[in-house]
């Protein structure tokens, strides 16, 4: 009956598809927005319609979108920022791969001299770009990178930029310090136009006007540039050629501006902006089909098409052949089960050698033992160019296995192995225990190596890198992403604790961001110590994880490491934990929030999360919550949290800011 119902459903879907196709019509979808200026007086929804990232602000004085934010930093060198339209724009038809047509015009002004201290920098900053990017949270590197790309952007990062460059960087192929370039997924321009030839100087301090027109179906781009103080549409473009943008576009993209400074400073002002896009789509006229039928059709169009093709090929199946094939398949399966069972029994009776263990058949994703030579080959003999980072336990390398999979290898140092004991079997047992734990917020361990007196842990490779690179580098994560990271870390840590396990090395550099910017915990603290009582391990290790989670929360909110060098006169801010408690005591917790996130932050939510972080740093017997309780506080923001003491407790959990793992102080190990 089930197969008959499925066939009827396919027939029903087929006729609906034919009916819908006959009623489909090609239409154009238009999106338009306009900013005559960027003042709050004329744009009440400005903070909702334009998202600021990095060093950027709205200048009330000029009514402009300004990059960098000179009021935020006394030194505006090496700053990068973006201003993006807050909502994605449809720029590609995924069926026909036809890019959308768009027209944008904007006025901009580049001021090279900002203060008296910048007189030596009159040569100009790095310039401004009109950008089309796939996300709304990435900020590129400062300097010649124009805030367009950063180290986390892979080679397949889809981005389009029209740069108005005022610095000559020969390493990027710049012809001079006064040109317009078209960049397609790279900081190196595909096309370069020398605007000195048309009598325009981008860094003369005057207002300039740019018009960019792209014909999607014809794949043709026109760029026009107005002379200073002349708001007249130029009859002749400075560039007009065939250019296919479709390989660099997703269906939905974000549009806006990016800019950066390097050793030379420059204030980039966007004074007005108009944008219109027209994309191709298909409209289905109403029919007699039910709403449920339409939903089923939309969700199963691909499956239905494939099923129809298979149905045509199998309209007249031969029952006898199908029966014989089924019998043969059943025999093969039974014989396979017999030999597999026999092999397992034989393996259980005898100890296998290293070679047998390595080559033993296993499921493709099951953790396994690697040869040292195999890992050495994957990292080009542990070459320095493959180093991802290091700590007092060992060095992380990027590797590529023979099957093409990328991995991250933690090669434990000889000093760590000799300093923390010689029980390597216990270390390997800890690695194996963690490798069999699976959770969306835990970084999978692919395997391990014990060979030639070496011990290596093999993790999945995460292309977006560790959290500290995003928090303390040039890029700026918005609050919504940071809050999601905090919840992800809490979920992963809580899951570990429910399995009577602990992380034991929790810090920003052991939190990684996957391709969807989901946080995953990795670089576990495999501590080589003698076995202690299980009760002691549970109390100390899990408690230490909670404490370190609280410190990570403060780092994520503040956008600064737990210990840093600060300006003279601000030594009390050097230790992040001390500083946060001091702000709590004077009821000024909002001062900890990272100002680089701009105005698009839920301050009340951030302060509540900060209070949860401070709760985690209380003494074990003085109110420190469990990770299960922390998860409840974070996922249910209406749930009241315990009140913090008015002053910082005298005897907090022993904590040394320079230490990378609290569990090291207490000889705690995983519960095996």
C-alpha positions as CSV (number, residue, x, y, z in Angstrom):
1,X,0.0,0.0,0.0
2,X,2.8,2.4,0.9
3,X,4.5,1.9,-2.6
4,X,1.1,2.4,-4.3
5,X,0.6,5.7,-2.4
6,X,4.0,6.9,-3.3
7,X,3.4,6.2,-7.0
8,X,0.1,8.0,-6.8
9,X,1.8,11.0,-5.1
10,X,4.4,11.1,-7.9
11,X,1.7,11.0,-10.6
12,X,-0.2,13.8,-8.8
13,X,3.0,15.9,-8.4
14,X,3.8,15.3,-12.1
15,X,0.5,16.6,-13.3
16,X,0.7,19.6,-10.9
17,X,4.2,20.3,-12.2
18,X,3.1,20.3,-15.7
19,X,0.1,22.5,-14.8
20,X,2.3,24.9,-12.8
21,X,4.8,25.2,-15.6
22,X,2.1,26.1,-18.1
23,X,1.0,28.8,-15.7
24,X,4.5,30.1,-14.9
25,X,5.5,33.5,-16.2
26,X,8.8,35.3,-16.1
27,X,8.8,38.5,-14.2
28,X,11.2,41.1,-12.9
29,X,11.7,41.7,-9.2
30,X,12.9,45.2,-8.4
31,X,14.5,46.4,-5.2
32,X,15.2,50.1,-4.6
33,X,16.4,52.2,-1.7
34,X,17.8,55.7,-1.4
35,X,19.7,57.7,1.2
36,X,19.9,61.4,0.3
37,X,22.3,61.7,3.3
38,X,23.1,59.7,6.4
39,X,21.7,62.1,9.1
40,X,19.3,60.8,11.7
41,X,17.1,63.9,11.1
42,X,16.2,62.7,7.6
43,X,16.4,59.0,8.2
44,X,14.6,57.8,11.3
45,X,15.4,54.1,10.5
46,X,19.0,54.7,9.7
47,X,20.4,52.3,12.3
48,X,18.0,49.6,11.1
49,X,18.6,50.0,7.4
50,X,22.4,50.4,7.5
51,X,24.7,48.1,9.5
52,X,28.0,49.4,10.6
53,X,30.9,47.0,11.2
54,X,34.4,47.7,12.5
55,X,35.6,51.3,12.7
56,X,32.6,53.1,11.1
57,X,30.0,55.7,12.2
58,X,27.3,58.0,11.1
59,X,28.6,61.6,11.2
60,X,26.0,64.1,12.2
61,X,28.3,67.0,11.3
62,X,28.5,66.0,7.6
63,X,25.4,63.7,7.4
64,X,27.7,61.0,6.1
65,X,28.6,57.4,6.6
66,X,32.2,57.7,7.8
67,X,35.1,55.2,7.8
68,X,37.1,55.1,10.1
69,X,35.5,56.4,13.3
70,X,37.9,59.1,14.3
71,X,36.0,59.9,17.5
72,X,36.5,56.3,18.7
73,X,40.2,56.0,18.3
74,X,42.9,58.6,19.0
75,X,45.0,56.8,16.4
76,X,43.1,56.1,13.2
77,X,45.9,54.2,11.5
78,X,45.4,50.6,10.6
79,X,41.6,50.7,10.9
80,X,39.0,49.0,8.7
81,X,35.2,49.3,8.6
82,X,32.1,48.6,6.6
83,X,28.7,50.1,6.1
84,X,26.2,47.7,4.5
85,X,22.5,47.8,3.6
86,X,21.1,45.6,6.4
87,X,19.0,43.4,4.2
88,X,20.2,40.9,1.5
89,X,19.6,41.8,-2.1
90,X,18.7,39.1,-4.7
91,X,21.5,39.3,-7.3
92,X,21.4,35.9,-9.1
93,X,18.7,33.6,-10.4
94,X,19.9,30.2,-9.2
95,X,18.0,28.3,-12.0
96,X,19.3,30.2,-15.0
97,X,22.5,31.6,-13.4
98,X,21.5,35.0,-14.7
99,X,22.9,37.8,-12.6
100,X,20.6,40.7,-11.7
101,X,20.9,44.1,-13.3
102,X,21.7,46.9,-10.8
103,X,22.3,50.6,-10.9
104,X,23.9,52.5,-8.0
105,X,25.1,56.1,-7.6
106,X,26.8,57.6,-4.6
107,X,28.7,60.7,-3.7
108,X,31.9,60.4,-1.6
109,X,34.7,62.6,-0.2
110,X,38.1,61.4,0.8
111,X,39.9,63.7,3.3
112,X,43.5,63.0,3.6
113,X,44.4,65.5,6.3
114,X,42.4,65.0,9.6
115,X,44.5,66.5,12.4
116,X,47.8,68.3,12.7
117,X,49.5,65.1,13.6
118,X,48.6,63.7,10.1
119,X,50.5,66.3,8.1
120,X,53.1,63.7,7.1
121,X,50.3,61.5,5.8
122,X,49.0,63.9,3.2
123,X,49.8,61.3,0.6
124,X,46.4,59.7,1.1
125,X,45.0,56.6,2.8
126,X,44.1,53.3,1.2
127,X,40.9,54.3,-0.5
128,X,37.2,53.3,-0.6
129,X,35.2,50.4,-2.2
130,X,31.7,49.7,-3.2
131,X,31.3,46.1,-2.3
132,X,29.0,43.1,-2.9
133,X,29.6,40.5,-0.3
134,X,28.0,37.2,0.9
135,X,27.6,38.1,4.6
136,X,26.9,40.9,7.0
137,X,29.6,40.3,9.6
138,X,33.0,40.1,7.9
139,X,35.4,43.0,8.1
140,X,38.5,42.9,6.0
141,X,42.0,43.7,6.8
142,X,43.2,47.4,7.1
143,X,45.7,49.0,4.8
144,X,45.9,48.1,1.1
145,X,43.2,45.4,1.7
146,X,40.6,48.2,1.8
147,X,38.6,46.3,4.4
148,X,37.4,44.0,1.6
149,X,39.0,40.6,2.5
150,X,40.7,39.1,5.5
151,X,42.7,36.0,6.4
152,X,39.5,34.1,7.1
153,X,38.3,34.6,3.6
154,X,39.0,31.4,1.6
155,X,39.8,31.4,-2.1
156,X,36.2,30.7,-2.9
157,X,34.9,33.7,-0.9
158,X,32.5,35.4,-3.3
159,X,32.9,39.2,-3.3
160,X,32.8,41.9,-5.9
161,X,34.3,45.4,-5.3
162,X,34.7,48.6,-7.3
163,X,37.7,50.3,-5.6
164,X,38.6,54.0,-5.6
165,X,42.2,53.6,-4.6
166,X,44.4,56.4,-3.5
167,X,47.6,54.5,-2.6
168,X,50.0,52.8,-4.9
169,X,50.7,49.2,-3.9
170,X,52.9,47.5,-6.5
171,X,52.4,44.1,-4.9
172,X,48.8,44.3,-6.0
173,X,49.6,45.6,-9.4
174,X,48.5,49.2,-8.8
175,X,49.7,51.6,-11.6
176,X,49.5,54.7,-9.4
177,X,47.8,56.3,-6.4
178,X,44.8,57.5,-8.3
179,X,42.8,54.8,-10.0
180,X,39.6,52.8,-10.1
181,X,39.8,49.0,-10.0
182,X,37.3,46.1,-10.4
183,X,38.0,43.3,-8.0
184,X,36.4,39.9,-8.5
185,X,37.0,37.6,-5.4
186,X,40.5,39.0,-5.0
187,X,42.3,42.1,-3.7
188,X,44.1,42.2,-7.0
189,X,42.1,44.1,-9.5
190,X,40.8,42.4,-12.7
191,X,40.5,45.7,-14.5
192,X,42.2,49.0,-13.6
193,X,41.3,52.5,-14.8
194,X,43.7,55.4,-14.4
195,X,41.4,58.3,-13.6
196,X,44.2,60.8,-13.9
197,X,43.7,60.5,-17.6
198,X,40.2,62.1,-17.3
199,X,41.4,64.9,-15.0
200,X,40.1,63.5,-11.7
201,X,42.0,63.4,-8.5
202,X,40.3,61.2,-5.9
203,X,42.3,62.6,-3.0
204,X,41.8,66.3,-3.7
205,X,39.3,66.6,-0.9
206,X,36.3,67.5,-3.1
207,X,33.0,65.6,-3.4
208,X,33.0,63.1,-6.2
209,X,30.1,61.2,-7.8
210,X,30.1,57.6,-9.1
211,X,27.6,55.8,-11.2
212,X,27.8,52.0,-11.6
213,X,25.5,50.3,-14.0
214,X,25.4,46.5,-14.6
215,X,23.3,44.8,-17.2
216,X,22.9,41.2,-15.9
217,X,21.5,39.5,-19.0
218,X,24.1,41.1,-21.2
219,X,26.9,40.8,-18.6
220,X,28.0,44.4,-19.2
221,X,29.3,46.9,-16.7
222,X,29.5,50.7,-17.1
223,X,31.3,52.9,-14.6
224,X,31.1,56.7,-14.7
225,X,32.9,59.2,-12.5
226,X,31.8,62.8,-12.1
227,X,34.3,65.6,-11.8
228,X,34.5,67.4,-8.5
229,X,31.5,69.5,-7.5
230,X,29.6,68.6,-10.7
231,X,26.5,66.5,-10.1
232,X,26.0,65.9,-13.9
233,X,25.6,62.5,-15.4
234,X,28.7,61.9,-17.6
235,X,27.8,61.0,-21.1
236,X,31.0,58.9,-21.5
237,X,31.8,56.1,-19.1
238,X,35.4,55.7,-17.8
239,X,34.9,51.9,-18.3
240,X,32.4,49.9,-20.3
241,X,33.1,46.2,-21.1
242,X,31.7,42.7,-21.0
243,X,32.1,41.2,-17.5
244,X,30.4,38.1,-16.1
245,X,29.8,38.5,-12.4
246,X,27.7,35.3,-11.9
247,X,30.7,33.2,-10.7
248,X,31.1,35.7,-7.9
249,X,27.5,36.0,-6.8
250,X,25.2,34.0,-4.6
251,X,21.5,34.3,-4.9
252,X,21.4,36.8,-2.1
253,X,24.2,39.2,-1.3
254,X,24.8,42.3,0.8
255,X,25.8,45.6,-0.8
256,X,27.6,48.6,0.8
257,X,31.0,50.2,1.3
258,X,34.2,49.3,2.9
259,X,37.4,51.3,3.5
260,X,40.6,51.1,5.5
261,X,43.7,53.0,6.6
262,X,47.3,51.9,6.9
263,X,50.3,53.9,7.9
264,X,48.7,56.8,6.1
265,X,45.4,58.1,7.3
266,X,42.3,59.1,5.4
267,X,38.7,59.8,6.3
268,X,36.2,58.2,3.8
269,X,32.8,59.9,3.7
270,X,29.8,58.5,1.8
271,X,27.4,61.5,1.5
272,X,24.5,59.9,-0.5
273,X,23.6,56.6,-2.0
274,X,21.0,55.2,-4.3
275,X,20.6,51.6,-5.4
276,X,18.2,49.7,-7.6
277,X,18.4,46.1,-8.7
278,X,16.2,44.1,-11.1
279,X,16.4,40.3,-10.9
280,X,14.6,37.6,-13.0
281,X,12.1,35.4,-11.3
282,X,9.1,33.2,-12.1
283,X,5.5,33.9,-11.1
284,X,3.0,31.1,-10.7
285,X,-0.6,32.0,-11.3
286,X,-3.2,30.7,-8.8
287,X,-4.7,27.3,-9.7
288,X,-7.2,24.9,-8.2
289,X,-4.5,23.0,-6.3
290,X,-4.6,23.2,-2.5
291,X,-2.1,25.0,-0.4
292,X,-0.8,21.7,0.9
293,X,-0.3,20.5,-2.6
294,X,1.7,23.5,-3.5
295,X,4.0,23.1,-0.5
296,X,4.5,19.5,-1.4
297,X,5.3,20.4,-4.9
298,X,7.8,23.1,-4.0
299,X,9.6,20.8,-1.6
300,X,9.7,17.8,-3.9
301,X,10.2,19.3,-7.3
302,X,13.7,17.9,-7.6
303,X,12.8,14.5,-6.2
304,X,9.7,14.3,-8.5
305,X,11.8,15.1,-11.6
306,X,14.3,12.4,-10.7
307,X,11.5,9.9,-9.9
308,X,9.9,10.5,-13.3
309,X,13.1,9.8,-15.1
310,X,13.6,6.6,-13.1
311,X,10.0,5.7,-13.7
312,X,10.4,6.0,-17.5
313,X,13.4,3.8,-17.5
314,X,11.6,1.2,-15.4
315,X,8.2,1.2,-17.0
316,X,8.4,-2.4,-18.0
317,X,10.5,-4.1,-15.3
318,X,11.3,-7.8,-15.7
319,X,10.0,-9.5,-12.5
320,X,12.3,-12.5,-12.9
321,X,15.5,-10.5,-13.1
322,X,14.5,-8.4,-10.1
323,X,13.8,-11.5,-8.1
324,X,17.1,-13.1,-9.0
325,X,19.0,-9.9,-8.2
326,X,17.3,-9.7,-4.8
327,X,18.3,-13.3,-4.1
328,X,21.9,-12.7,-5.1
329,X,22.0,-9.5,-3.0
330,X,20.6,-11.2,0.1
331,X,23.2,-14.0,-0.3
332,X,26.1,-11.4,-0.6
333,X,24.9,-9.6,2.5
334,X,24.6,-12.8,4.5
335,X,28.1,-14.0,3.4
336,X,29.5,-10.6,4.2
337,X,28.0,-10.6,7.7
338,X,29.4,-14.1,8.3
339,X,33.0,-13.1,7.4
340,X,32.8,-9.9,9.3
341,X,31.6,-11.7,12.4
342,X,34.3,-14.3,12.0
343,X,36.9,-11.6,11.6
344,X,35.8,-9.8,14.8
345,X,35.9,-13.0,16.8
346,X,39.4,-13.7,15.6
347,X,40.5,-10.2,16.4
348,X,39.1,-10.4,19.9
349,X,41.2,-13.5,20.7
350,X,44.5,-12.0,19.7
351,X,46.3,-8.8,20.0
352,X,46.7,-7.0,16.7
353,X,49.9,-5.2,15.7
354,X,50.1,-1.5,14.9
355,X,49.9,-2.2,11.1
356,X,46.8,-4.4,11.6
357,X,45.2,-1.7,13.7
358,X,45.9,1.0,11.2
359,X,44.6,-1.0,8.2
360,X,41.6,-2.7,9.8
361,X,38.4,-2.0,7.9
362,X,36.2,0.5,9.7
363,X,33.4,3.0,9.0
364,X,34.7,6.1,7.2
365,X,34.1,8.6,10.0
366,X,35.2,6.3,12.9
367,X,38.3,7.6,14.7
368,X,41.4,5.6,13.9
369,X,45.1,5.2,14.5
370,X,47.4,7.0,12.1
371,X,51.0,6.2,11.2
372,X,53.5,9.0,12.1
373,X,54.8,8.9,8.5
374,X,51.3,9.4,7.2
375,X,50.8,12.5,9.3
376,X,54.3,13.8,8.5
377,X,53.5,13.5,4.8
378,X,50.2,15.3,5.3
379,X,52.0,18.3,6.8
380,X,55.0,18.3,4.5
381,X,57.2,16.9,7.2
382,X,55.6,19.3,9.8
383,X,56.7,22.3,7.8
384,X,56.6,25.7,9.5
385,X,54.3,27.1,6.8
386,X,51.6,24.6,8.0
387,X,51.7,25.8,11.6
388,X,48.4,27.1,12.8
389,X,49.4,27.9,16.4
390,X,51.1,26.7,19.5
391,X,50.9,26.6,23.3
392,X,52.7,25.0,26.2
393,X,51.4,21.6,25.2
394,X,52.5,21.5,21.6
395,X,52.0,22.8,18.1
396,X,49.0,22.8,15.8
397,X,49.6,22.0,12.1
398,X,47.3,22.0,9.1
399,X,47.5,18.8,7.1
400,X,45.9,17.1,4.1
401,X,45.3,13.4,4.2
402,X,45.8,11.1,1.2
403,X,42.0,11.0,0.7
404,X,42.0,14.8,0.4
405,X,40.4,15.6,3.8
406,X,41.9,18.6,5.6
407,X,42.8,18.1,9.3
408,X,44.4,19.9,12.2
409,X,47.1,18.0,14.1
410,X,48.1,18.7,17.7
411,X,51.7,17.4,18.0
412,X,52.5,17.2,21.7
413,X,55.9,18.5,22.5
414,X,58.6,16.3,24.1
415,X,58.8,18.8,26.9
416,X,55.1,18.5,27.7
417,X,55.2,14.7,27.7
418,X,58.3,14.6,29.9
419,X,57.2,17.4,32.3
420,X,53.7,16.1,33.0
421,X,54.5,12.4,33.5
422,X,55.2,9.3,31.5
423,X,51.8,7.7,31.5
424,X,51.3,8.0,27.7
425,X,48.7,5.1,27.8
426,X,46.5,7.3,30.0
427,X,46.9,10.2,27.6
428,X,45.9,8.0,24.6
429,X,43.0,6.7,26.5
430,X,41.7,10.2,27.2
431,X,42.1,11.0,23.5
432,X,40.1,7.9,22.5
433,X,37.3,8.7,25.0
434,X,36.8,12.2,23.7
435,X,37.1,11.0,20.1
436,X,33.9,8.8,20.5
437,X,31.9,11.8,21.9
438,X,29.7,13.5,19.3
439,X,27.9,16.8,19.6
440,X,27.3,19.7,17.2
441,X,29.4,22.0,19.4
442,X,32.3,19.7,19.8
443,X,35.1,19.5,17.2
444,X,35.4,15.9,16.0
445,X,38.6,14.0,16.6
446,X,39.5,11.9,13.6
447,X,42.1,9.9,15.3
448,X,45.5,9.8,17.0
449,X,49.1,8.6,16.5
450,X,51.5,6.9,18.9
451,X,54.6,6.1,16.9
452,X,58.3,6.9,17.2
453,X,57.8,8.3,20.7
454,X,55.4,10.8,19.2
455,X,51.8,11.5,20.3
456,X,49.5,13.4,17.9
457,X,45.8,14.2,18.1
458,X,44.1,14.6,14.8
459,X,41.0,16.9,14.6
460,X,38.7,18.1,11.8
461,X,40.0,21.2,10.2
462,X,37.9,24.3,10.7
463,X,38.5,26.9,7.9
464,X,37.2,30.0,9.9
465,X,39.9,29.4,12.6
466,X,39.7,30.1,16.3
467,X,37.5,32.6,18.1
468,X,40.5,34.7,19.4
469,X,41.4,35.6,15.8
470,X,37.9,37.1,15.3
471,X,37.6,38.8,18.6
472,X,41.1,40.3,18.9
473,X,42.0,40.7,15.2
474,X,40.9,43.2,12.5
475,X,37.5,41.7,11.9
476,X,34.5,42.6,14.1
477,X,31.8,40.1,15.0
478,X,28.4,41.7,15.6
479,X,26.6,41.1,18.9
480,X,24.1,38.6,17.5
481,X,27.0,36.3,16.4
482,X,28.8,36.8,19.7
483,X,25.7,35.8,21.7
484,X,25.3,32.7,19.5
485,X,29.0,31.8,20.1
486,X,28.4,32.0,23.9
487,X,25.4,29.8,23.7
488,X,27.2,27.3,21.5
489,X,30.1,27.0,23.9
490,X,27.7,26.6,26.8
491,X,25.8,23.8,25.0
492,X,29.0,21.9,24.1
493,X,30.5,22.3,27.6
494,X,27.2,21.2,29.3
495,X,27.0,18.1,27.1
496,X,30.6,17.2,28.1
497,X,29.7,17.5,31.8
498,X,26.6,15.3,31.4
499,X,28.9,12.6,30.1
500,X,31.1,13.0,33.2
501,X,33.9,14.5,31.0
502,X,35.6,17.9,31.1
503,X,37.4,20.1,28.6
504,X,40.3,21.2,30.8
505,X,41.8,23.7,28.3
506,X,38.9,26.2,27.8
507,X,40.0,29.5,26.2
508,X,39.2,31.5,23.1
509,X,41.9,29.8,21.1
510,X,40.3,26.4,21.8
511,X,36.9,27.6,20.5
512,X,36.6,27.3,16.7
513,X,34.1,28.7,14.2
514,X,32.9,26.4,11.4
515,X,31.7,27.5,7.9
516,X,28.3,28.6,9.3
517,X,30.0,30.4,12.2
518,X,28.8,27.8,14.7
519,X,31.2,27.6,17.7
520,X,32.8,24.2,18.4
521,X,35.1,23.2,21.2
522,X,38.4,21.7,20.4
523,X,42.0,21.5,21.6
524,X,41.0,19.5,24.7
525,X,43.2,19.5,27.7
526,X,44.7,16.0,27.8
527,X,46.6,16.3,31.1
528,X,49.2,13.7,32.0
529,X,48.7,13.1,35.7
530,X,48.2,10.3,38.1
531,X,44.7,9.0,38.6
532,X,42.9,10.9,41.4
533,X,39.6,10.2,43.1
534,X,36.6,10.5,40.7
535,X,34.9,12.8,43.1
536,X,37.8,15.2,43.1
537,X,38.0,15.1,39.4
538,X,34.3,15.9,39.0
539,X,34.4,18.9,41.4
540,X,37.6,20.4,40.2
541,X,37.6,19.9,36.5
542,X,34.0,20.7,35.8
543,X,34.2,23.7,38.2
544,X,37.3,24.9,36.4
545,X,35.5,24.6,33.1
546,X,32.6,26.8,34.4
547,X,35.1,29.3,35.7
548,X,37.0,29.5,32.4
549,X,33.6,29.8,30.6
550,X,32.8,32.9,32.6
551,X,36.1,34.5,31.6
552,X,35.5,33.6,27.9
553,X,32.1,35.4,28.2
554,X,33.8,38.5,29.4
555,X,36.3,38.3,26.5
556,X,33.5,37.9,23.9
557,X,31.5,40.8,25.3
558,X,34.6,43.1,25.7
559,X,36.4,42.1,22.5
560,X,39.7,42.0,24.4
561,X,41.9,39.3,25.9
562,X,41.8,38.4,29.6
563,X,45.2,40.1,30.1
564,X,46.5,42.8,27.9
565,X,48.9,45.8,28.0
566,X,47.0,49.0,28.4
567,X,47.8,52.7,28.3
568,X,49.6,54.3,31.2
569,X,47.1,55.3,33.9
570,X,44.8,52.4,33.1
571,X,46.6,49.5,34.8
572,X,43.4,48.5,36.6
573,X,42.0,47.5,33.2
574,X,44.9,45.2,32.4
575,X,43.2,42.1,34.0
576,X,39.8,41.7,32.4
577,X,38.3,39.8,35.3
578,X,39.3,42.4,37.8
579,X,38.1,45.2,35.5
580,X,34.6,43.5,35.1
581,X,34.1,43.1,38.8
582,X,35.2,46.7,39.4
583,X,32.6,47.8,36.9
584,X,30.0,45.7,38.6
585,X,30.8,47.3,42.0
586,X,30.2,50.8,40.6
587,X,27.2,49.7,38.5
588,X,28.8,50.6,35.2
589,X,28.9,47.2,33.5
590,X,28.0,48.7,30.1
591,X,31.5,50.1,29.9
592,X,32.9,46.6,29.2
593,X,30.9,46.2,26.0
594,X,33.1,46.3,22.8
595,X,32.5,49.7,21.2
596,X,33.5,48.4,17.8
597,X,30.2,46.6,17.5
598,X,28.5,50.0,17.0
599,X,25.0,50.9,17.8
600,X,23.4,47.6,16.7
601,X,23.7,45.8,20.1
602,X,21.1,44.8,22.7
603,X,22.8,46.4,25.7
604,X,20.4,45.0,28.2
605,X,21.0,41.5,26.8
606,X,24.7,42.0,26.8
607,X,24.7,43.1,30.5
608,X,22.6,40.1,31.5
609,X,25.1,37.7,29.7
610,X,28.0,39.6,31.4
611,X,26.3,38.9,34.8
612,X,26.0,35.2,34.0
613,X,29.7,35.3,33.2
614,X,30.5,36.9,36.5
615,X,28.3,34.2,38.3
616,X,30.6,31.6,36.8
617,X,33.6,33.1,38.4
618,X,32.2,32.8,42.0
619,X,33.5,30.3,44.4
620,X,32.3,26.7,44.0
621,X,30.3,26.9,47.3
622,X,29.3,30.5,47.0
623,X,27.0,30.5,44.0
624,X,28.9,29.3,41.0
625,X,26.3,27.6,38.7
626,X,26.6,24.4,36.8
627,X,26.8,24.5,33.0
628,X,23.3,23.0,32.9
629,X,22.0,26.0,34.8
630,X,24.0,28.4,32.6
631,X,22.4,26.9,29.5
632,X,19.0,27.5,31.0
633,X,19.9,31.2,31.8
634,X,21.2,31.8,28.2
635,X,18.4,30.1,26.3
636,X,15.6,31.5,28.5
637,X,16.4,35.2,28.8
638,X,13.2,35.7,30.9
639,X,14.4,33.3,33.6
640,X,15.7,35.3,36.6
641,X,19.4,34.7,37.5
642,X,20.8,34.7,41.1
643,X,21.8,38.1,42.3
644,X,25.5,38.9,42.3
645,X,27.3,39.9,45.5
646,X,27.7,43.7,45.6
647,X,31.4,43.4,45.9
648,X,33.9,40.8,44.6
649,X,34.3,37.9,46.9
650,X,37.7,37.8,48.6
651,X,38.6,34.2,47.9
652,X,37.7,33.4,44.3
653,X,38.5,30.1,42.7
654,X,42.4,30.2,42.4
655,X,43.1,31.8,39.1
656,X,46.2,32.9,37.3
657,X,45.5,35.0,34.2
658,X,48.7,33.8,32.6
659,X,47.7,30.1,33.0
660,X,46.1,28.4,30.1
661,X,44.3,25.7,32.1
662,X,42.9,25.6,35.6
663,X,42.8,21.9,35.7
664,X,46.6,21.8,35.5
665,X,46.8,23.3,39.0
666,X,44.8,20.4,40.4
667,X,46.1,17.3,38.7
668,X,42.6,16.6,37.4
669,X,41.9,14.1,34.7
670,X,39.0,13.1,32.6
671,X,36.6,10.5,34.0
672,X,37.4,7.4,32.1
